[in-house]
């Protein structure tokens, strides 16, 4: 699922960069660029959580009875 999140970030970032280029005024579009960075932080946290299960896999539930 993390790779899908990465793909979504790449598509979203490309759209935001396209909007920044279309606006052609860095002062008016600075918040769009900031959003890419904020979303990258979320992506990094998702990476850490997702791949922590590779190092520490979840324990299987046992069925009693």
N, C-alpha and C positions, 0 to 999 in steps of 0.2 A: 504494500500500500504506500510505502514511502516514495517509491519511484513514481507513482501516480501523483503524489503531492509535489514532487520535484517538477514533473511535467506541467502541472497546473501553475506552479510558480513561474516557470519559464514562459509559458503562454501569457500569463497575466503581466509579467514584467515587460515582455515584448509589446503588448498593447499599451501599457503605461508609457514606455519609451516612445512609441509612435505618437501618442497624444502630446508628449513633451515636445517632440519635433514639430508637430502640427501647430502647437500654440506658438512656438518660436520665441518664447520669453521666459527665461530661466527663473526670474523672480516670481512670475505668476504660476509657474508649474513646479516649484520646488517641493511642494507637499506630495505631488505624485511620485517624485523620486524618493522622498522619505518613506513612502508607503512600501516601495520595493525593499528597502532595508528592514523595515518592521516585519514584513512578511518573511524575509530571509531569516530573521531571528526565530520566528515560529517554525520555519522549516528545519533549522538547526536543532531546536528542542525536540521536534518530532523525530529527527534522525537519531538523536541520543537515546530516546525512549525506544524506538523501533529496534535499533541494533543492540540495545542492552539485552534483549531477549535472545540474541545469538550467544552472548557470553553467559547469561543466567537464564536458561529456559524456564518457562512456567512448569510447576509440578502438575502432573496429571491427577485429576480427581479420581478417587477410588469409590467404588460402589459398595456399600455395606449390605450384606445379606445375601 
